[in-house]
Amino acid sequence: MALAIAGLLIAAPVTAAPNAQLVQSVQTRLNTLGFGAVDAGSLTTRQIAALHMQLQGGTMEFGIPQMDARQKVRVILGWDGYTLRD
């Protein structure tokens, strides 16, 4: 019996959903960039992590940094033909 349970645990991927604070932080940044229609809570863990990493520091400043950030968001969301691979 223990061997069967161990086999199931090894076969099942171990993933954790992003915490609510991280999702809310990403949602706030998406709203600021004009992506308010996107529900951060419905994004994959990979998308949340990528958005969190890309939307830090000076990327939220007006002008070129913000335009670059908007393009990165489009790529992460898969809205420009490119998507993150699993």
N, C-alpha and C positions, 0 to 999 in steps of 0.2 A: 504494500500500500504506500509506504513512504517513498519507494522508488518511483511509483506512478505520479505522485504529487511533485516530486523533484523534477521529473520529466516535463510536466506541464509548466512548472515555473520557469524552466530553462527555455522552453519553446515560446512562452509569452513574452513579448517585448516589454521592457520596463520603461514607461514614460510617465512623466508627471505633467499635469496641466499647469500652465503659468499661474502664478498667484494673482489674486484680484487686484492688488495694488499695482502690479506691473501692467496688467491689462488696462486699468484705468489711466495710468500714466501714458501708455501708448495711445489710448483713445483721445486724451487731451491733446496730444501732439498731432494726431490725425485731424482733429477738429480745427486746430490752429492753421494747418496747411490746406484746409478746404476739403477734407475728405470726411466730413461729418456724417455722410450717409453710410460709411463703413462701420459696422459693428465689430469692434475689436474683440469682443467676447466670442465671436463666431470664427475667428481666424485660427489657423493651426499654431501649435507651439513654435514651430519653426518660423512662421511669419511674424509672430509676436517678438521672438528673439531678434530676428533680423531688423524689424522696425525699431526696436529698442536700441540696437547697436548703431543703426544709421541715423537716428534722429536725436543725437546727443550734441552737446556743445553748441557751437555757432551755426549749426545747420538750420536753426529756426529764425535766423536773422533775415531781414527783408533784403531782397535783391538776388544776386547770383546764388548765394548759399541756399536760399529758400527754393529757388527754381531747381537747383540740383537735388535738394531733398525731395521735392515733389516728383521728380523723375525716378528717384530711387524707390519711392513709395509705389509708383506705378509698376515698376519691375517686380517688387516683392509681392504685390497683389496679383501680378500676372495680367495686368491691364494693357500691356504693350507688346504682347506676343512672347515675352520671356517669363519663365517661371523658375522658382527654386526647385532643384531636383532633390528627391528624397534619398 
